[in-house]
Amino acid sequence: MEVRITIAKQIAIGMVHLHYNRPPVIHYNLKSDNILVEKQGDDFVCKISGFVLSKMSIFGEVTSYQSAGSFPSGTVAYIAPERYRVDSHEGGERRVRLEEARKVDVYSYGVLLWEIREKTRPYKGLAERVIHLKAEQGHKLLEGTAASEAPSYYNVLLEKCQDCNPRVRPTFREAVWTLQGDTSVLMPAKDGACCIS
């Protein structure tokens, strides 16, 4: 589990660099297939790849194109629920504030945290349509055979990252702090929202 937490932390650090780059980069396709892991001695070094769907934020917004009624681009199991909630928009163009776009990557990271912990693919064997419906209904990947092996802060982070409300999701900086052992970062607030100390 210690190695898995190290890998999760390295991915979060890489995403901090992307999200707070100038200009900021939103990955939009964060998943295990786009994480390269290399063993160097006793350590593992992770690198983020697969930037085909990535967007740079210009003027604090991210512009994407999606036809009404179509699926968003990316691997279904990792797509944030809000990316499915596109009824119609002018000419297929959709503009999202930078902070909202960052939270799309955080959701994908939550699914990736589950996959790292469980060492198996998310929603294995389910049809894409079923996964899509689960995401729209706010289903979270929480349970699993390795949940008891992980420290509680890892499981709390995993759950917060997959919240269907993007505002509740932590930032990647907060994910790094949490994985470094700062358990005060993600504390539940009285109303159930995420309270960042």
Secondary structure, 3 states (H helix, E strand, C coil): CHHHHHHHHHHHHHHHHHHCCCCCEECCCCCHHHEEEEEECCEEEEEECCCCCCEECECCEEEEECCCCCCCCCCHHHCCHHHCCCCCCHHHEEEEEHHHHHHHHHHHHHHHHHHHHHCCCCCCCCCHHHHHHHHHCCCCCCCCCCCCCCCHHHHHHHHHHCCCCHHHCCCHHHHHHHHCCCCCCEEECCCCCEEEC
